[in-house]
């Protein structure tokens, strides 16, 4: 019992480790250990027959628990009384007797304590050696090849692959090149066999006609018998010759047909396709394996060395910390031994004074491996060059760069990637801008698809998914009449059936497009027409059921057919912070477009509500939704966009704005507000707007470009001219002043006719319909005019490769040819009517055009 009590006391006092106390508590701090020991000893002393004074107890505890030196005890009697009392307690617990009075004989008690201390000393030395061995093992693990060893030129590939992709490339390319020969042989065989079958049928019909031996008309019974038989002989002899000639001809053709068994060539053709797919897969899978193995090996190499070094370092740090604890325990044991020696000394007071002053050595407790630790022990290792440079022999099969280098640049039309690392889609969608198809080429699926409405689709994602479900056999692509992904909400997207020839699409002037679904990956353009439109949005505010105009905001960067609304609240943003500060935890209302992304902030999210009372498209892609009218002018037919006419001004100008850089403006043939045509931006040059002499005269409307704003540094309020106001922005930096200028001919409440829109919103309470339509940056220039856009005159055609030639004249773009490009007549998918627009007539005016 005494041994156990001493061991518990020692653990609490010294914070010893698991090895020496038989527990799993780990080290405790000296301060908490002292508190525990103090409480425990005081509890034990309460049961002694001769209790010690509290002063004596505190003195003894202080002596026993000092790290290296303890203050001299106030009295030897107290120390001896405590030791004697503990000995009596131990003896009483061991024999089951009541503790007797102290005799002063502590020899047996001290002997028992010395035996425990010797065991503890050995355990400390063993623990230090164990830590030293642990460090050596961790160092060996780090330095003796636990991580892989590579050379600079080490490559990582599948078994049996030497790193050279040339053979795989050549095998695949040769196979692809052989497809055309196999296809030609297959189609030639089918063509010859079909021709022979046709000849056989013709020969058979001819033979059947000859194989009727009717009596000739010249064989009349009235003639002489000799003459009759002579004629009959000649007739049937001629029939005989014709019969056998036809017979042998038919036989020769039939025999020749048997030599043209095309099934073999057909099988060879499709086997060739299958073989090429296998060769493509072999190339792509090998590349996948190389990339996967390289990435994994390079990543593991650095991680392995780093992790093993960190493990070694952690072991050293742990052992060093444990050695410090062991040294502390070693000194404590030596201190206790010194005190025990003092109890048996002749002069106890002197012996105790010596113990109190003595500093005990802990040099016996150490770890040579911990002392030898240094950052210089970090070993260097060879990193293969490929880990730094990356794989240069071939691109990542999961990238479009791979498609370009391995297929597109080699003239190879490959299929989808089926290798393990490929996530490229099996189908890609390629947009053919300004094209359309006939209505009979639309596909109306019999089976239902997600998002299908009356045979069409309201989103591009739904249409693409449906087309892929129908497979490339049934669906060749998608028709988008607005080329905007149906975002305008006016038209649906329709699938196209398998009869559509994507290489021979009709040209559209309405901005529609055909999106082709192609098997495999492609680097061709797949984006729809993009718009950067600016809108003015009028907002209202409802307070206690009373709705009134609130303000006008200008928002930019949206699509052509955007729709704005207030949708929900947010706690993000400056306005939201202000609302939360006012006690509105829900934040601020947000104005957003179709995508739901916040565009502007509204009122705080309380009982005050907002709504959009109106919105106006003011510009798109650098052009205003405004047109300058040129009275009594016209534009020649060759400079008009082919296509349908528009019945009113709004329809025509809307389409012209939507065509951005393709449309110069609109033409009204009688200047009566009906029958509008569109002028081609690429063909109308300065001076091409001619004076009209017809009656009634035509007129043209030129689309206005967005011009850079004039920054009014002092402020909008200084302007008194409407034109200057509506082409300026306020240059003051404060939010309440900044922004475009707004004009009011009757004057604002400030008495000024021109004020910044932000000030108008805050002070006027009514919307302004006259706001500056300018921008801080100049509009993007129109795309270069290429010969691909040029219309050659009758008797000439575009030069070969004209799509890459920049120019706009017949000499540059056209070659003489027998056939001229025909004027497009849109029908079915485009319009039921298209007219050819004329120029000046022979009798003094423009040819009337565009009337429906």
C-alpha positions in Angstrom: 0.0 0.0 0.0 2.9 2.3 0.8 4.6 1.6 -2.5 1.4 2.4 -4.4 0.8 5.6 -2.4 4.3 6.8 -3.1 4.0 6.0 -6.8 0.7 8.0 -7.0 2.3 10.9 -5.1 5.3 10.9 -7.4 3.1 10.9 -10.6 1.1 13.8 -9.3 4.2 15.7 -8.2 6.5 15.1 -11.2 4.1 14.8 -14.1 5.7 11.5 -15.2 5.0 9.7 -18.4 3.2 6.5 -19.1 6.2 4.3 -18.8 6.8 4.9 -15.1 3.4 5.3 -13.5 1.5 2.5 -15.1 -1.2 4.8 -16.3 -2.2 6.6 -19.5 -2.6 10.1 -18.3 0.5 11.7 -19.9 2.5 14.5 -18.4 0.8 17.1 -16.2 2.1 20.6 -15.4 4.1 21.1 -12.3 1.6 23.7 -10.9 -1.4 21.4 -11.3 0.6 18.4 -10.0 1.6 20.4 -6.9 -2.0 21.3 -6.2 -3.1 17.7 -6.5 -0.3 16.5 -4.2 -1.0 19.2 -1.6 -4.7 18.2 -1.4 -3.9 14.5 -1.3 -1.3 14.8 1.5 -3.5 17.1 3.5 -6.2 14.5 3.3 -3.9 11.8 4.5 -2.6 13.9 7.4 -6.1 14.4 8.7 -6.1 10.7 9.6 -2.8 10.8 11.5 -3.0 10.2 15.3 -0.6 13.1 15.9 -1.7 15.7 13.3 1.0 18.2 12.2 0.4 21.9 12.3 -0.7 23.6 9.1 2.5 25.6 9.1 4.6 22.4 9.3 2.6 20.8 6.5 3.1 23.8 4.2 6.8 23.8 5.0 7.2 20.1 4.2 5.2 20.4 0.9 7.3 23.3 -0.2 10.5 21.4 0.5 9.4 18.3 -1.4 8.0 20.2 -4.5 10.7 22.7 -5.3 12.3 22.1 -8.8 15.9 22.1 -7.8 16.3 23.8 -4.4 14.0 24.0 -1.5 13.9 26.5 1.4 15.3 25.2 4.7 12.6 23.6 6.9 11.5 25.5 9.9 12.0 22.5 12.0 13.3 18.9 11.7 10.7 17.6 14.1 7.9 18.4 11.7 9.6 16.5 8.9 10.4 13.5 11.0 6.9 13.5 12.5 5.4 13.4 9.0 7.7 10.5 7.9 6.9 8.6 11.1 3.2 9.2 10.7 3.3 7.9 7.1 5.2 4.9 8.2 2.7 4.2 11.0 -0.2 4.6 8.5 1.5 2.2 6.1 2.1 -0.4 8.8 -1.4 -0.1 10.1 -2.9 -0.6 6.6 -0.6 -3.5 6.0 -1.4 -5.4 9.3 -5.0 -4.2 9.8 -4.0 -2.6 13.1 -4.6 0.8 14.5 -1.6 3.1 14.0 0.6 3.3 17.1 2.6 6.2 18.4 5.6 7.2 16.4 8.8 5.4 17.6 11.2 7.5 15.6 12.6 4.4 13.7 12.3 5.2 10.0 15.0 2.8 8.7 12.7 0.2 7.2 10.5 3.0 5.7 13.6 4.7 4.1 14.9 1.3 2.7 11.6 0.7 1.0 11.6 4.2 -0.5 15.2 3.7 -1.8 14.2 0.5 -3.6 11.3 2.3 -5.4 13.7 5.2 -6.4 16.2 2.8 -7.9 13.5 1.2 -10.1 12.4 4.7 -11.1 15.9 5.7 -12.0 16.3 2.7 -14.3 13.0 3.4 -15.9 14.1 6.9 -16.7 17.3 5.7 -18.3 15.3 3.1 -20.3 12.9 5.7 -21.5 15.7 8.0 -22.7 17.2 5.1 -24.6 13.9 4.2 -26.1 13.5 7.8 -27.4 17.0 7.7 -28.8 16.2 4.5 -30.7 13.0 6.0 -32.0 14.9 8.9 -33.5 17.4 6.6 -35.2 14.6 4.5 -36.7 12.8 7.6 -38.0 16.1 8.8 -39.6 16.7 5.4 -41.2 13.2 5.5 -42.6 13.9 8.9 -44.1 17.4 8.2 -45.5 17.4 4.6 -46.6 14.9 4.5 -49.6 11.4 4.6 -48.2 10.7 7.0 -51.1 11.1 6.0 -54.8 14.4 7.0 -56.5 14.2 8.5 -60.0 16.6 9.9 -62.6 16.3 13.3 -64.4 15.0 11.6 -67.6 12.6 9.2 -65.8 9.2 9.1 -67.6 6.0 7.5 -66.3 4.0 5.5 -68.7 2.1 2.2 -68.9 4.0 -1.1 -69.1 5.6 -1.7 -72.5 5.3 1.9 -73.7 8.6 3.6 -74.5 7.3 7.2 -74.4 7.2 7.7 -78.2 3.7 8.5 -79.5 4.9 8.5 -83.1 3.9 4.9 -83.8 0.4 5.4 -82.3 -0.1 8.6 -84.2 1.0 7.2 -87.5 -1.2 4.1 -87.0 -4.2 6.2 -86.3 -3.6 8.7 -89.1 -2.9 5.9 -91.7 -6.1 4.2 -90.7 -8.1 7.4 -91.0 -6.5 8.1 -94.4 -7.5 4.6 -95.5 -11.2 5.2 -94.6 -11.7 7.4 -97.7 -10.2 4.6 -99.9 -12.4 2.0 -98.3 -15.4 4.3 -98.6 -14.6 5.0 -102.2 -14.2 1.3 -103.0 -17.5 0.5 -101.1 -19.4 3.3 -102.9 -17.8 2.5 -106.3 -18.8 -1.1 -105.9 -22.3 -0.2 -105.0 -22.5 2.3 -107.9 -21.2 -0.2 -110.4 -23.4 -2.9 -109.2 -26.4 -0.6 -109.3 -25.5 0.4 -112.8 -25.1 -3.3 -113.9 -28.4 -4.1 -112.3 -30.0 -1.3 -114.3 -28.3 -2.6 -117.4 -29.5 -6.1 -116.7 -33.0 -4.9 -116.3 -32.8 -3.0 -119.6 -31.3 -6.0 -121.3 -33.9 -8.3 -119.8 -36.7 -6.0 -121.0 -35.1 -6.0 -124.5 -34.7 -9.7 -124.5 -38.4 -10.2 -123.5 -39.5 -8.0 -126.3 -37.4 -10.0 -128.8 -38.5 -13.3 -127.5 -41.9 -13.1 -129.3 -41.7 -14.7 -132.8 -44.7 -13.2 -134.5 -45.3 -13.6 -138.2 -44.0 -10.6 -140.2 -46.3 -8.3 -142.0 -44.5 -8.9 -145.3 -45.4 -12.6 -145.2 -48.7 -12.4 -147.0 -50.4 -15.6 -148.2 -51.1 -14.0 -151.6 -47.5 -14.1 -152.6 -45.8 -17.0 -154.4 -44.9 -19.9 -152.1 -41.2 -19.7 -152.9 -41.2 -16.0 -152.2 -43.2 -16.6 -149.0 -40.7 -19.1 -147.6 -37.8 -17.0 -148.6 -39.2 -14.0 -146.7 -40.1 -16.2 -143.7 -36.6 -17.6 -143.6 -34.9 -14.2 -143.7 -37.3 -12.8 -141.1 -36.8 -15.6 -138.6 -33.1 -15.7 -139.3 -32.9 -12.0 -138.3 -35.0 -12.7 -135.3 -32.7 -15.5 -134.3 -29.6 -13.3 -134.6 -31.3 -10.6 -132.5 -32.4 -13.2 -129.9 -29.0 -14.7 -129.4 -27.3 -11.3 -129.3 -29.8 -10.1 -126.7 -29.5 -13.4 -124.8 -25.7 -13.4 -124.7 -25.7 -9.7 -123.8 -28.0 -10.4 -120.9 -25.9 -13.4 -119.9 -22.7 -11.3 -119.9 -24.2 -8.6 -117.8 -25.6 -11.1 -115.3 -22.3 -12.9 -115.1 -20.5 -9.6 -114.6 -22.9 -8.7 -111.7 -21.9 -11.8 -109.8 -18.4 -10.4 -109.7 -19.5 -7.3 -108.0 -20.4 -8.7 -104.6 -20.2 -5.5 -102.5 -21.0 -7.0 -99.1 -17.3 -7.7 -98.7 -16.3 -4.1 -99.4 -19.1 -2.8 -97.2 -17.8 -5.0 -94.4 -14.3 -3.8 -95.0 -15.4 -0.2 -95.0 -17.2 -0.5 -91.6 -14.4 -2.6 -90.2 -12.0 0.1 -91.2 -14.1 2.7 -89.2 -14.1 0.4 -86.2 -10.4 -0.2 -86.5 -9.8 3.6 -86.6 -11.9 4.1 -83.5 -9.7 1.4 -81.8 -6.5 3.1 -82.9 -7.9 6.5 -81.7 -8.8 4.9 -78.3 -5.3 3.4 -78.1 -3.7 6.8 -78.6 -6.0 8.6 -76.2 -5.8 5.9 -73.5 -2.0 5.7 -73.6 -1.9 9.5 -73.3 -4.4 9.3 -70.4 -2.2 6.7 -68.7 0.9 8.8 -69.1 -0.8 11.9 -67.7 -2.3 10.0 -64.8 0.9 8.1 -63.9 3.0 11.3 -64.2 0.8 13.4 -62.1 0.5 10.8 -59.4 4.2 9.9 -59.3 5.4 13.5 -59.3 2.9 14.5 -56.6 3.8 11.4 -54.5 7.6 12.0 -54.8 7.6 15.4 -53.1 4.9 14.4 -50.6 6.9 11.2 -49.6 10.1 13.1 -48.9 8.3 15.9 -47.1 6.2 13.6 -45.0 9.1 11.4 -43.9 11.2 14.4 -43.0 8.4 15.9 -41.0 7.8 12.6 -39.3 11.5 12.4 -38.4 11.5 16.0 -37.1 8.3 15.4 -35.1 9.9 12.3 -33.4 13.0 14.4 -32.5 10.9 17.2 -31.1 8.8 14.7 -29.1 11.9 13.0 -27.7 13.5 16.3 -26.8 10.4 17.3 -24.9 10.3 13.9 -23.1 14.0 14.1 -22.3 13.3 17.4 -20.5 10.6 15.8 -18.5 12.9 12.8 -17.7 15.7 15.1 -16.6 13.2 16.9 -14.2 12.2 13.5 -12.7 15.8 12.4 -12.4 16.7 15.6 -10.4 13.6 15.1 -8.2 14.6 11.5 -7.4 18.1 12.7 -6.5 16.6 15.3 -4.3 14.5 12.8 -2.5 17.5 10.5 -2.0 19.4 13.3 -0.5 16.6 14.0 2.0 16.5 10.3 2.9 20.2 10.4 3.6 19.7 13.4 5.8 17.2 11.4 8.0 19.9 8.9 8.8 22.8 11.4 9.2 24.3 12.1 12.6 23.6 15.8 12.2 20.2 16.0 10.5 20.1 19.8 10.5 23.4 20.0 8.7 22.5 17.3 6.2 19.2 19.0 5.5 21.0 22.4 4.9 23.3 20.6 2.5 20.4 19.1 0.5 18.6 22.4 0.3 21.7 24.1 -1.2 22.7 21.3 -3.5 22.0 21.3 -7.3 21.6 17.8 -8.7 23.1 16.8 -12.0 21.0 15.2 -14.8 23.8 14.5 -17.2 23.1 10.7 -17.1 19.7 11.4 -18.9 20.3 12.2 -22.6 19.6 11.3 -26.3 22.6 11.5 -28.5 20.4 11.2 -31.6 18.3 14.2 -30.5 21.5 16.2 -29.9 22.8 15.4 -33.4 19.6 16.5 -35.2 20.2 19.2 -37.8 18.6 20.7 -40.9 21.7 19.6 -42.7 20.4 16.0 -42.4 17.8 16.7 -45.1 18.7 14.6 -48.1 18.4 15.8 -51.7 16.6 13.8 -54.3 16.3 13.8 -58.0 13.1 15.2 -59.4 12.4 14.0 -63.0 12.4 16.8 -65.5 8.8 16.0 -66.5 7.6 17.0 -63.1 8.8 20.5 -63.7 8.3 20.9 -67.5 5.1 18.8 -67.7 4.4 16.4 -70.5 5.5 17.9 -73.8 5.2 14.9 -76.1 1.4 15.1 -76.2 -1.4 17.2 -74.9 -3.9 16.2 -72.2 -6.5 14.0 -74.0 -9.2 15.8 -71.9 -8.4 19.2 -73.4 -9.3 20.8 -76.7 -5.6 21.4 -77.4 -5.4 17.6 -77.8 -8.1 17.7 -80.4 -6.4 20.5 -82.3 -2.9 19.0 -82.4 -3.8 15.4 -82.9 -6.8 15.7 -85.1 -7.7 19.1 -86.5 -4.2 20.1 -87.6 -3.7 16.6 -89.1 -6.9 16.8 -91.1 -8.5 14.0 -89.1 -12.1 14.0 -88.3 -12.1 11.9 -85.1 -15.0 10.8 -83.0 -15.7 11.1 -79.2 -13.1 10.2 -76.7 -13.8 7.0 -74.8 -10.5 6.9 -72.8 -10.7 6.6 -69.0 -9.6 10.2 -68.3 -11.9 11.9 -70.9 -14.8 14.0 -69.7 -15.2 15.8 -73.0 -18.8 15.5 -74.2 -19.7 13.0 -76.8 -21.5 15.7 -78.7 -20.6 19.3 -79.2 -22.8 22.0 -80.6 -21.4 24.3 -83.3 -23.3 27.5 -84.2 -23.8 28.6 -87.8 -24.7 32.2 -87.6 -27.2 33.9 -90.0 -28.5 30.6 -91.3 -31.9 29.0 -91.3 -33.7 25.8 -92.5 -37.1 25.0 -94.0 -40.0 24.1 -91.7 -40.2 20.6 -93.0 -36.7 20.0 -91.7 -37.8 20.6 -88.1 -38.1 17.5 -85.9 -41.1 17.2 -83.6 -40.2 14.3 -81.2 -42.9 11.7 -80.6 -41.5 10.8 -77.2 -41.7 13.6 -74.5 -38.6 15.5 -73.4 -38.0 17.7 -70.4 -39.0 21.3 -71.1 -40.7 20.5 -74.5 -43.6 22.8 -75.2 -45.7 22.3 -78.4 -42.7 20.5 -80.0 -40.2 23.2 -79.1 -38.0 24.1 -76.1 -37.7 27.2 -74.0 -34.0 26.8 -73.1 -30.9 25.8 -75.0 -29.9 23.3 -72.3 -33.2 21.5 -72.7 -33.0 21.5 -76.5 -29.4 20.2 -76.4 -30.3 17.4 -74.0 -33.3 16.4 -76.1 -31.2 16.3 -79.3 -28.6 14.1 -77.7 -31.4 11.8 -76.4 -32.7 11.5 -80.0 -29.1 10.7 -81.1 -27.3 12.0 -84.2 -29.3 9.7 -86.5 -32.6 11.4 -85.7 -31.4 14.9 -84.7 -28.7 16.9 -86.5 -29.1 20.1 -84.5 -31.3 23.0 -83.3 -32.9 25.9 -85.0 -32.9 29.2 -83.1 -34.9 32.0 -84.8 -33.5 34.7 -82.6 -30.0 33.2 -82.1 -30.3 34.1 -78.5 -31.0 30.8 -76.9 -34.7 31.6 -76.5 -33.8 34.1 -73.8 -36.1 36.6 -75.4 -39.1 34.5 -74.5 -40.6 35.2 -77.9 -39.7 32.0 -79.9 -39.0 28.4 -79.1 -36.0 26.3 -80.1 -36.7 23.4 -82.5 -34.8 20.3 -83.2 -33.7 19.5 -86.7 -34.3 16.1 -88.4 -31.6 13.9 -90.0 -32.2 15.3 -93.5 -30.5 18.7 -92.8 -27.3 19.2 -94.8 -25.2 21.4 -92.5 -22.8 22.2 -95.4 -25.6 23.8 -97.5 -27.6 25.9 -95.1 -29.6 28.9 -96.3 -28.4 32.4 -95.5 -30.6 34.4 -93.1 -30.8 38.2 -92.8 -33.0 38.0 -89.6 -30.2 36.9 -87.3 -31.4 33.4 -86.9 -28.9 30.5 -86.6 -28.6 26.8 -86.8 -26.7 24.9 -84.1 -25.2 21.7 -85.4 -24.8 18.7 -83.1 -21.5 17.0 -84.0 -20.1 13.8 -82.6 -16.9 14.3 -80.6 -15.1 17.4 -79.5 -14.4 20.4 -81.7 -12.7 23.7 -81.4 -15.2 25.6 -83.6 -17.2 28.5 -82.3 -20.1 27.3 -80.3 -21.3 30.6 -78.7 -24.6 32.3 -79.6 -24.7 35.9 -80.5 -23.7 38.0 -77.5 -25.2 41.3 -76.6 -24.1 44.1 -74.3 -27.3 46.1 -73.9 -28.1 49.0 -71.6 -31.6 49.5 -70.2 -33.3 52.2 -68.3 -35.5 50.7 -65.5 -38.2 52.8 -63.9 -39.1 51.7 -60.3 -42.0 52.4 -58.0 -42.3 52.3 -54.2 -45.4 51.3 -52.3 -45.8 52.6 -48.7 -48.9 51.7 -46.8 -50.6 50.6 -50.0 -49.9 53.9 -51.8 -47.7 53.4 -54.9 -45.7 56.2 -56.4 -42.7 56.6 -58.8 -39.4 56.2 -57.0 -36.5 56.4 -59.4 -34.9 55.5 -62.7 -31.8 53.3 -62.9 -29.5 52.6 -65.8 -28.1 49.0 -66.0 -25.7 47.7 -68.6 -24.3 44.3 -69.7 -27.6 42.5 -70.4 -29.1 40.5 -73.3 -31.2 41.8 -76.1 -34.5 40.6 -74.6 -33.8 41.1 -70.9 -36.6 41.3 -68.3 -36.1 43.0 -65.0 -38.0 42.4 -61.7 -37.6 42.7 -58.0 -36.9 39.2 -56.6 -36.2 38.6 -52.9 -33.8 40.3 -50.5 -30.1 40.1 -49.6 -27.9 41.0 -46.6 -24.9 41.6 -48.8 -23.9 45.0 -50.1 -23.7 48.6 -48.9 -27.5 49.2 -49.1 -28.1 46.0 -47.1 -25.7 47.1 -44.4 -27.6 50.4 -44.1 -30.9 48.5 -43.8 -29.6 46.1 -41.2 -28.2 49.1 -39.2 -31.7 50.5 -39.3 -33.0 47.3 -37.7 -34.2 45.5 -40.9 -32.5 42.2 -40.5 -33.7 40.9 -43.9 -31.5 43.5 -45.7 -32.4 45.2 -48.9 -34.6 44.3 -51.9 -32.8 43.4 -55.1 -33.5 44.2 -58.8 -32.3 41.4 -61.1 -32.6 40.2 -64.6 -33.5 36.7 -65.9 -30.3 35.2 -64.4 -31.3 36.3 -60.9 -28.0 38.1 -60.3 -28.5 41.4 -58.4 -28.4 44.4 -60.7 -29.5 47.2 -58.4 -30.7 47.7 -54.8 -34.3 48.6 -53.8 -35.9 49.6 -50.5 -35.2 47.9 -47.2 -37.0 44.5 -46.8 -39.9 45.6 -44.6 -43.4 46.6 -45.3 -42.2 49.0 -48.1 -42.3 47.2 -51.5 -40.8 47.9 -54.9 -41.8 47.0 -58.5 -40.7 47.7 -62.0 -43.1 50.1 -63.8 -41.3 50.0 -67.1 -38.0 49.3 -68.8 -36.5 50.7 -72.1 -33.7 49.3 -74.2 -31.5 52.3 -74.9 -28.4 50.8 -76.6 -26.8 47.5 -77.7 -23.2 46.7 -78.6 -22.3 50.3 -79.2 -25.4 51.5 -81.0 -28.3 53.5 -79.6 -31.9 52.5 -80.0 -32.3 55.8 -81.9 -32.2 56.6 -85.6 -31.6 59.8 -87.6 -34.1 60.3 -90.3 -32.8 61.4 -93.8 -35.7 62.8 -95.8 -36.0 62.0 -99.5 -33.1 59.6 -99.6 -32.7 56.0 -100.7 -30.0 53.3 -100.7 -29.3 51.1 -103.7 -30.7 47.5 -103.9 -27.2 45.9 -103.8 -26.6 47.6 -100.4 -29.7 46.2 -98.7 -29.8 43.1 -96.6 -31.7 40.4 -98.4 -34.7 39.2 -96.6 -38.3 40.0 -95.6 -39.7 43.5 -95.3 -41.1 44.8 -92.0 -44.6 46.3 -91.8 -43.8 49.0 -89.3 -41.0 51.2 -88.0 -40.8 49.5 -84.5 -40.3 46.0 -86.0 -37.7 47.2 -88.4 -35.6 49.2 -86.0 -35.8 46.5 -83.4 -34.3 44.0 -85.8 -31.7 46.5 -87.0 -30.5 47.1 -83.4 -30.4 43.3 -82.8 -28.2 42.8 -85.9 -25.7 45.4 -84.3 -22.8 45.8 -86.7 -24.6 44.1 -89.6 -27.4 46.7 -90.0 -26.7 50.4 -91.0 -30.4 51.4 -90.6 -33.8 51.1 -92.2 -35.4 52.3 -95.5 -39.0 53.3 -96.0 -39.8 53.1 -99.7 -42.7 55.6 -99.6 -41.8 57.3 -96.3 -45.3 56.4 -95.1 -44.4 54.2 -92.1 -44.9 50.9 -93.8 -42.8 48.5 -95.8 -39.3 48.9 -94.3 -36.1 47.2 -95.5 -32.8 46.9 -93.7 -29.5 48.4 -95.0 -26.2 46.4 -94.9 -23.7 48.1 -92.6 -20.8 46.5 -94.5 -21.9 47.9 -97.8 -23.3 51.4 -97.0 -20.4 53.8 -97.2 -20.2 57.5 -96.8 -22.0 59.1 -99.7 -24.1 56.1 -100.5 -27.3 57.6 -99.1 -28.6 59.1 -102.4 -31.1 61.8 -103.0 -34.5 60.4 -103.9 -36.4 61.8 -106.8 -39.4 59.4 -106.8 -42.9 60.4 -105.9 -43.6 59.7 -103.1 -40.0 60.0 -102.1 -38.3 57.3 -100.0 -36.5 58.1 -96.7 -33.8 56.4 -94.7 -33.3 56.1 -91.0 -29.6 55.8 -89.9 -28.8 54.0 -86.6 -27.0 56.2 -84.1 -23.7 55.0 -82.6 -23.1 55.5 -78.9 -20.7 58.4 -78.5 -18.3 59.0 -75.6 -19.7 61.2 -72.9 -18.4 64.7 -72.2 -17.5 64.8 -68.6 -18.8 68.0 -66.9 -16.3 68.5 -64.2 -18.3 71.3 -62.5 -21.6 69.4 -62.9 -24.6 68.9 -65.2 -26.4 71.9 -63.7 -24.1 74.3 -65.7 -25.6 73.1 -69.0 -28.4 75.0 -70.7 -28.4 73.3 -74.1 -30.4 70.0 -74.5 -27.9 68.4 -76.9 -25.0 69.1 -74.6 -26.9 67.9 -71.6 -27.9 64.6 -73.3 -24.3 63.8 -74.3 -22.7 64.5 -70.9 -22.1 62.9 -67.5 -21.6 64.6 -64.2 -17.9 64.6 -63.2 -18.3 65.1 -59.5 -17.3 62.1 -57.4 -20.0 62.1 -54.8 -22.7 59.4 -55.5 -25.6 61.9 -55.3 -24.1 63.8 -58.2 -22.3 61.2 -60.4 -23.9 59.6 -63.4 -25.5 60.7 -66.7 -27.2 64.1 -67.1 -31.0 64.3 -67.3 -32.8 67.1 -69.3 -36.1 68.8 -68.4 -37.1 71.6 -70.8 -39.4 73.1 -68.2 -36.7 73.0 -65.5 -36.3 70.8 -62.5 -37.2 72.0 -59.0 -33.7 73.5 -58.8 -34.6 75.8 -61.7 -31.9 74.1 -63.7 -32.8 72.3 -66.9 -30.0 69.8 -66.6 -29.2 67.8 -63.5 -27.5 64.5 -62.8 -29.9 61.5 -62.9 -29.0 60.5 -59.3 -30.1 63.9 -58.1 -33.3 63.7 -60.1 -34.1 60.3 -58.6 -33.6 61.6 -55.1 -35.4 65.0 -55.4 -37.9 65.0 -58.2 -40.1 61.9 -57.6 -40.8 61.6 -61.3 -38.9 59.7 -64.0 -36.9 61.4 -66.7 -37.4 60.3 -70.3 -34.5 62.3 -71.5 -31.3 60.9 -70.1 -27.8 61.1 -71.6 -27.2 58.2 -74.0 -23.4 58.2 -74.0 -20.7 56.0 -72.6 -17.3 56.6 -71.0 -15.6 54.5 -73.6 -15.9 54.6 -77.4 -18.1 51.8 -78.9 -16.3 48.8 -80.3 -15.5 49.1 -84.0 -17.5 46.9 -86.4 -15.8 43.7 -87.6 -13.6 44.1 -90.7 -15.3 43.8 -94.1 -14.3 40.6 -95.8 -15.0 39.2 -99.2 -17.2 36.6 -97.5 -19.7 39.4 -97.0 -19.4 40.7 -100.6 -22.2 40.2 -103.1 -20.7 39.8 -106.6 -22.6 41.1 -109.6 -24.3 38.9 -112.2 -21.8 36.8 -114.1 -19.2 36.7 -111.3 -18.7 34.6 -108.2 -16.6 34.9 -105.0 -13.0 34.0 -105.4 -11.8 30.7 -103.8 -10.8 31.4 -100.3 -12.7 34.7 -100.2 -13.6 34.2 -96.6 -10.0 35.1 -95.7 -9.7 38.1 -98.0 -10.4 41.6 -96.6 -12.0 43.8 -99.2 -15.2 45.2 -100.5 -14.8 45.6 -104.3 -15.6 43.4 -107.2 -12.0 43.4 -108.4 -10.7 42.2 -105.1 -13.4 39.7 -104.2 -15.0 38.3 -107.5 -14.0 36.1 -110.4 -15.8 35.8 -113.7 -18.1 32.8 -113.7 -21.0 31.3 -115.5 -23.3 31.4 -112.5 -24.0 34.4 -110.2 -25.1 34.1 -106.6 -28.9 33.9 -106.6 -30.9 36.3 -104.5 -32.1 34.5 -101.4 -35.8 33.9 -101.2 -36.7 33.0 -97.7 -39.5 30.7 -97.1 -40.7 28.1 -94.6 -38.4 28.7 -91.6 -37.8 32.4 -92.5 -40.7 34.1 -94.1 -43.5 33.5 -96.5 -42.4 36.5 -98.6 -39.2 38.1 -99.6 -38.9 40.8 -102.3 -35.9 42.0 -104.3 -35.3 45.6 -103.5 -34.5 48.0 -106.4 -32.7 51.2 -106.9 -33.5 54.2 -109.2 -36.0 53.2 -111.9 -35.7 54.2 -115.5 -38.5 56.7 -115.2 -37.1 59.0 -112.6 -37.4 57.4 -109.1 -36.9 54.3 -107.0 -38.5 51.0 -107.7 -41.3 50.5 -105.2 -40.3 47.6 -102.9 -41.1 46.1 -99.6 -44.8 46.4 -99.8 -46.6 43.2 -98.7 
